[in-house]
Structure formats: C-alpha cells, structure tokens
Amino acid sequence: MVRVRVFLNTEISSHSKQDEFLAHCHKRSNVESTFSMVKAKFGDAVRLKTTIAMKNEALCKLLAHNICCLISATYELGIEPTFCQAGVA
C-alpha cells in the first residue's frame, strides 16, 4: 500500500482514495495547461467591461483555442476532413 502525503499532513492510504486523488490532480493539470495555452496565445486580459461581455469574450477565446487544436491535430495526424454537401443529411 502506497501512502501519499497531501496538504496539511493528511494521508491517503487506501488505493481507491489514491486513485480518486490522482484522477482529480490529472484533471486539474489538464485545465491549468489549457488555460496557460489560451493565455499565451490570446493574452490574459479581457477587454470588455460588462460581466456578460467578459464571459462571452472568455468563451470565444476557449472556442478559438479548441478550433486551433483541431486544425493542428488535423495536420499533425494527417487526417483528411470530409464535409457534407449542403442539403444532404
């Protein structure tokens, strides 16, 4: 059994709790690296003044980041996208 020291000297000794903790840390790491990438690419400041406009600007930055990641993965993996024709389901 592996024990992991966490904040404030609490210990996680069971495997299920350790797995939950590591899964949570992995999610947090992914979120932090994504925010870092967005800030590096599009800047860390929002320019709009109202709360709704700031939220929309942040969401647009995240959407643009996702599109950039898709384009990058398409070229990196050599995927040829196929698009449907207009009016065809």
MOBELZI-V152380 format. One record per backbone hydrogen bond with DSSP energy under -1.0 kcal/mol. NH is the residue of the N-H (numbers start at 0). CO is the residue of the C=O. E is the energy in kcal/mol with one decimal. If there is no record, write none. Layout:
# MOBELZI-V152380
nh co e
NH CO E
NH CO E
This chain:
# MOBELZI-V152380
nh co e
3 11 -1.3
5 9 -2.0
8 5 -1.0
9 6 -1.3
11 3 -1.3
17 13 -2.0
18 14 -2.7
19 15 -2.2
20 16 -2.5
21 17 -2.8
22 18 -2.4
23 19 -2.3
24 20 -2.4
25 21 -2.1
26 22 -2.1
27 23 -2.4
28 24 -2.4
29 25 -2.2
30 26 -2.3
31 27 -2.6
32 28 -2.3
33 29 -2.1
34 30 -2.6
35 31 -2.0
36 32 -2.2
37 33 -2.5
38 34 -2.6
39 35 -2.2
40 36 -2.1
41 37 -3.0
42 38 -1.6
53 49 -2.5
54 50 -2.3
55 51 -2.4
56 52 -2.4
57 53 -2.3
58 54 -2.4
59 55 -2.3
60 56 -2.1
61 57 -2.0
62 58 -2.4
63 59 -2.7
64 60 -2.1
65 61 -2.3
66 62 -2.2
67 63 -2.4
68 64 -2.3
69 65 -2.1
70 66 -2.5
71 67 -2.5
72 68 -2.5
73 69 -2.2
74 70 -2.0
75 71 -2.7
76 72 -2.5
78 73 -1.9
87 84 -1.8
